[in-house]
Amino acid sequence: MYELKNHTEIVVRQAIKDYFRQNKTCCSCERCQADIMALALNRLPPRYYVSLRGEILTRNESHALPDQARVMADVVRAAQQVGAAPSHQMPDQT
């Protein structure tokens, strides 16, 4: 049985980690990260593969600078949207 994988999901997951390493202004709980990932993935084209060869080809294509910039821009936009209206109550910061 072949396992279908979406390379865009892997790239977005890493971009979210990178974003939170540099940005501590919004909630980074699992729920907020999942919301950010969903929003970003809905804006980006999927890049599916089922074999090692397909993974290598897809990974090589995705290292183009415009793709990386687009992924990070969509992650930042999604993080701002989730940060402005998180889907959970934020603890009081008094």
PyMOL commands that set and color helices and strands:
alter all, ss='L'
color gray80, all
select helices_A, chain A and resi 7-22+30-43+52-62+65-84
alter helices_A, ss='H'
color red, helices_A
select strands_A, chain A and resi 5-6+48-49
alter strands_A, ss='S'
color yellow, strands_A
deselect
rebuild
show_as cartoon
